[in-house]
Amino acid sequence: MKKYEIKGNKPTRHGFGEGLAELGERYDNVVVLGTDVTGSVLTSFFKEKFPDRFFSIGIAEQNATTIAAGLALSGKIPFFASYSAFTAFRNSDMLRISVAYNNANVKIGGGHSGITVGPDGATHQALEEISFMRTLPNMTVVVPADYEEAKKATIAIGEMVGPAFIRFGRSPVPMFTEKGSHFELGKANVLTEGNDVAIIACGIMVWQSILAAEELYKHKGIKARVINCHTIKPIDVHTIVDAANECGAIVTAEEHQVYGGLGGAVAEVTAKNCPVPIEFVGVRDTFGGSGEPDELMEKFGLTWREIYASALLAIERRDTNSKSYFNIKDVAHYNV
């Protein structure tokens, strides 16, 4: 099994900020709109280099979205970034009509996403925005796994034409992807090979999936195929169907509600093309809470242990051709 090493820890928001600054150097028509959280989502990197192409709209996400749509329809490439809880939900109508309906070339940055916002608590922990954003016609949705991938993804959505949403986080996370590794929107990356079970993950849960795969092989001799599905929409149907056909059991893992996000997208693909048992690791129909990121990951069942247990359940269901009635919390902490 391929081994991945941590090269440090850095927030994905840093990759977004640096990618944005690089885009500004490449293209004169890239502009950025901010809503008084410039330092938090690191659009400040762009602002420092190109102050004449940065516009502070104030705490007015709805206005920022409609302004961005107008700029896009006038030939600019506007990026608007704030906290995901605001960019996705506070201005949902503007995203739907001004951006998606017009197929405007607007790029939305959703920062401070997921449970790892930590002490900010439930109001700021966006856990539902993937499900909403992927239902919007014309919208591309990207959830990078680490700093390097966030930088590549930011540049990629800036160079594509059409609306796009990129989700990134506040807290430092393991850096394990290579600077020179291939990144392509809509194309998932197979990180480890295996035919016993497929683990399909996005965002920070990709690293947890790698850890789970290592433990599955170490303790059970199970070879798990780990897939980094960084693009939720358009989703990589080919890679998912291959995994379903060749592994016969799937686990999805995301720092998001289990409903409607990556897990829902994978289930749609397999239901149509190759139905197999699927287990879902994510937040289970509840709001978040205040605490340190690692504590919250444990509390809400977003660690390699839940992925490990879910893989065993998915394999059991495949091998017995029956639905599992186990509660994942009862088996999540196997003695491994």
C-alpha positions in Angstrom: 0.0 0.0 0.0 1.3 3.4 -0.9 2.4 5.4 2.1 1.7 9.1 2.4 3.7 11.4 4.7 2.6 14.6 6.3 4.7 17.5 5.2 3.3 19.9 7.7 0.0 21.4 8.7 -1.6 24.4 7.0 -5.2 25.6 6.6 -6.8 25.2 3.2 -7.7 28.8 3.3 -4.0 29.6 2.8 -4.1 27.7 -0.4 -7.2 29.7 -1.5 -5.5 33.0 -0.7 -2.3 32.2 -2.5 -4.1 30.7 -5.5 -6.1 33.9 -5.8 -3.0 36.0 -5.7 -1.4 33.9 -8.4 -4.5 34.2 -10.6 -4.3 38.0 -10.1 -0.8 37.9 -11.6 -1.9 35.8 -14.6 -5.1 37.7 -15.5 -5.8 41.4 -15.3 -9.5 40.9 -15.3 -9.6 38.9 -12.0 -11.2 41.0 -9.3 -12.1 40.2 -5.7 -14.9 41.3 -3.4 -14.7 41.2 0.3 -17.2 41.5 3.2 -15.1 42.6 6.2 -13.6 39.1 6.8 -10.7 39.6 4.4 -8.1 38.5 6.9 -10.1 35.4 7.9 -10.6 34.0 4.4 -7.2 35.4 3.2 -8.5 37.4 0.2 -6.1 39.8 2.0 -3.3 38.2 -0.1 -4.9 39.5 -3.3 -5.8 42.9 -1.7 -2.1 43.5 -0.8 -0.9 42.8 -4.3 -3.8 44.4 -6.3 -5.5 47.0 -4.1 -7.1 48.6 -7.1 -8.8 45.3 -8.0 -10.2 44.6 -4.6 -13.6 46.0 -3.5 -14.8 46.0 0.1 -18.6 45.6 0.1 -19.0 45.5 3.9 -21.1 43.0 5.8 -23.5 42.6 2.8 -23.1 39.2 1.2 -26.3 39.5 -0.9 -25.0 42.8 -2.4 -21.6 41.3 -3.0 -23.1 38.4 -4.9 -25.2 40.6 -7.2 -22.3 43.0 -7.8 -20.1 40.0 -8.6 -22.7 38.8 -11.1 -22.7 42.2 -12.8 -18.9 42.3 -13.0 -18.9 38.8 -14.5 -21.4 39.7 -17.2 -19.2 42.7 -18.0 -16.2 40.6 -18.7 -14.5 40.4 -15.3 -13.6 37.2 -13.3 -15.0 38.1 -9.9 -14.2 36.1 -6.7 -16.4 36.7 -3.7 -15.4 35.0 -0.4 -16.7 35.0 3.1 -17.7 32.3 5.6 -19.5 29.4 4.0 -22.5 29.9 6.3 -23.0 33.3 4.7 -21.9 32.8 1.1 -24.1 29.8 0.6 -27.1 30.5 2.7 -27.5 34.2 3.5 -27.6 35.0 -0.2 -29.0 31.8 -1.5 -31.6 33.5 -3.7 -28.9 35.7 -5.3 -26.8 32.7 -6.0 -29.7 30.9 -7.6 -31.0 33.7 -9.8 -28.2 36.3 -10.3 -25.4 33.8 -10.6 -26.6 30.3 -11.6 -29.6 31.3 -13.7 -27.5 33.8 -15.7 -24.6 31.3 -15.8 -22.4 34.2 -14.7 -18.7 33.6 -14.4 -18.7 34.2 -10.6 -16.4 32.3 -8.2 -17.6 31.9 -4.6 -15.2 31.1 -1.8 -16.8 29.4 1.2 -14.4 29.7 4.1 -14.6 28.5 7.7 -16.6 25.5 6.6 -17.3 22.3 8.5 -17.1 21.4 12.1 -13.4 22.4 12.4 -14.2 26.0 12.7 -14.2 25.0 16.3 -15.1 27.5 19.0 -17.2 29.7 16.6 -20.0 27.1 17.1 -23.0 25.9 15.3 -24.1 29.2 13.7 -20.7 29.4 11.8 -20.2 25.7 11.1 -21.6 25.3 7.6 -22.5 21.6 7.3 -25.1 21.7 4.6 -23.7 23.9 1.8 -22.4 21.2 -0.4 -25.9 19.7 -0.8 -27.3 23.1 -1.6 -24.6 24.3 -4.0 -24.5 21.1 -6.0 -28.3 21.4 -6.8 -27.8 24.8 -8.5 -27.7 24.4 -12.3 -24.4 25.4 -13.9 -22.6 25.4 -10.5 -19.2 23.6 -10.1 -18.5 22.5 -6.5 -15.0 21.8 -5.2 -13.8 20.6 -1.8 -10.0 20.4 -1.7 -8.2 18.0 0.7 -5.2 20.2 1.8 -3.3 23.4 1.2 -1.6 22.4 -2.1 -4.9 21.1 -3.5 -6.8 24.2 -2.4 -4.3 26.4 -4.3 -4.6 24.3 -7.4 -8.4 24.2 -7.2 -8.6 28.0 -6.8 -6.5 28.5 -9.9 -8.5 25.9 -11.8 -11.9 27.5 -11.1 -10.5 30.8 -12.0 -9.5 29.5 -15.4 -12.7 27.7 -16.1 -15.8 29.5 -17.4 -19.0 29.4 -15.3 -20.1 29.7 -11.7 -18.0 27.8 -9.2 -18.0 27.3 -5.4 -14.9 26.3 -3.5 -15.1 25.1 0.2 -12.1 25.6 2.5 -11.4 25.6 6.2 -10.0 27.7 9.0 -7.9 25.2 11.0 -4.5 23.7 10.0 -4.8 20.3 8.4 -2.2 17.7 7.2 -0.4 18.5 4.0 0.1 15.3 2.0 -0.6 16.0 -1.6 2.4 16.8 -3.8 3.0 20.3 -5.3 3.5 18.8 -8.8 0.7 16.2 -8.6 -2.1 16.3 -11.2 -5.3 18.2 -10.5 -8.2 18.3 -12.8 -11.7 19.6 -12.1 -14.2 16.7 -12.3 -11.5 14.0 -12.1 -11.1 12.2 -8.8 -7.7 10.9 -7.7 -7.2 7.3 -6.7 -4.7 7.6 -3.8 -4.4 3.9 -2.8 -5.2 0.8 -4.8 -7.4 -2.0 -3.5 -10.4 -4.0 -4.5 -11.8 -5.0 -1.0 -13.7 -1.8 -0.4 -13.7 1.8 -1.8 -13.4 4.8 0.5 -14.5 7.9 -1.3 -13.8 11.2 0.5 -13.4 14.9 0.1 -11.8 17.7 2.1 -10.1 16.9 5.3 -11.7 13.5 5.5 -9.4 12.3 2.7 -6.5 12.2 5.2 -8.7 10.3 7.7 -9.5 7.9 4.9 -5.9 7.2 4.2 -5.3 6.5 7.9 -8.3 4.2 7.9 -7.0 2.3 4.9 -3.7 1.8 6.6 -5.4 0.4 9.7 -7.7 -1.9 7.7 -4.7 -3.4 6.0 -2.6 -3.6 9.2 -5.3 -5.4 11.3 -7.6 -7.1 8.8 -5.5 -7.5 5.6 -8.2 -5.4 3.8 -6.9 -3.5 0.8 -9.0 -0.3 0.5 -9.1 1.9 -2.5 -9.0 5.5 -1.3 -10.4 8.0 -3.7 -10.0 11.8 -3.3 -13.3 13.1 -4.8 -12.3 16.8 -4.7 -14.9 17.8 -7.3 -18.4 17.1 -6.0 -20.0 18.5 -9.2 -19.4 17.6 -11.9 -18.7 14.3 -10.2 -16.4 11.7 -11.6 -18.9 9.0 -12.6 -16.3 6.8 -14.3 -14.1 6.5 -11.3 -17.0 5.9 -8.9 -18.6 3.2 -11.2 -15.2 1.5 -11.5 -14.9 1.4 -7.7 -18.4 0.0 -7.3 -17.8 -2.7 -9.9 -14.4 -3.7 -8.7 -14.8 -3.4 -4.9 -18.5 -4.1 -4.5 -18.7 -1.9 -1.3 -18.3 1.8 -0.7 -17.8 4.1 2.2 -18.1 7.9 1.8 -16.5 10.4 4.2 -17.1 14.1 4.4 -17.1 17.0 7.0 -20.7 17.7 6.2 -24.2 16.3 6.8 -24.6 12.7 5.6 -27.6 14.0 3.6 -27.2 15.4 0.2 -23.4 16.0 0.1 -20.7 13.8 -1.3 -22.4 10.7 0.0 -25.7 11.6 -1.7 -23.9 12.3 -5.0 -22.1 9.0 -4.9 -25.3 7.2 -4.0 -27.0 8.8 -7.1 -24.2 7.5 -9.3 -24.2 4.0 -8.0 -28.0 3.7 -7.8 -28.2 4.4 -11.5 -25.1 2.5 -12.7 -24.0 -0.2 -10.2 -25.9 -0.5 -6.9 -23.7 -1.7 -4.1 -23.8 -1.4 -0.3 -22.7 2.1 0.9 -22.0 3.4 4.4 -21.9 7.1 5.0 -19.5 8.9 7.4 -20.4 12.5 8.2 -22.4 14.6 10.6 -25.7 12.8 11.4 -28.6 15.2 11.2 -27.5 17.6 13.9 -26.0 21.0 14.3 -22.4 21.5 15.4 -21.1 23.0 18.6 -18.3 24.9 20.2 -15.0 23.2 21.0 -11.5 22.6 19.7 -11.4 21.1 16.2 -10.0 17.7 17.2 -12.5 17.4 20.0 -15.4 18.1 17.6 -14.1 15.6 15.1 -14.2 13.0 17.8 -17.6 14.0 19.1 -19.3 14.0 15.7 -17.7 10.8 14.5 -15.4 12.3 11.8 -12.2 10.2 12.3 -10.5 7.3 10.7 -12.2 5.0 13.3 -15.6 5.6 12.0 -14.4 5.1 8.4 -12.7 1.8 9.5 -15.9 0.6 11.1 -18.0 1.6 8.2 -15.7 -0.2 5.8 -16.2 -3.4 7.8 -20.0 -2.9 7.7 -20.0 -2.3 4.0 -18.0 -5.4 3.4 -20.2 -7.5 5.6 -23.3 -6.2 3.7 -21.7 -7.0 0.4 -20.7 -10.5 1.5 -24.0 -11.4 3.1 -26.1 -9.5 0.5 -28.1 -8.1 3.4 -28.8 -4.7 4.9 -26.8 -4.0 8.1 -28.8 -2.9 11.1 -25.9 -2.1 13.3 -25.6 1.4 14.7 -22.3 2.9 13.5 -21.7 4.4 17.0 -21.8 0.9 18.5 -18.9 -0.3 16.3 -16.9 2.9 15.5 -14.3 2.3 18.1 -13.0 -1.2 17.3 -10.1 -2.3 19.4 -7.5 -1.8 16.6 
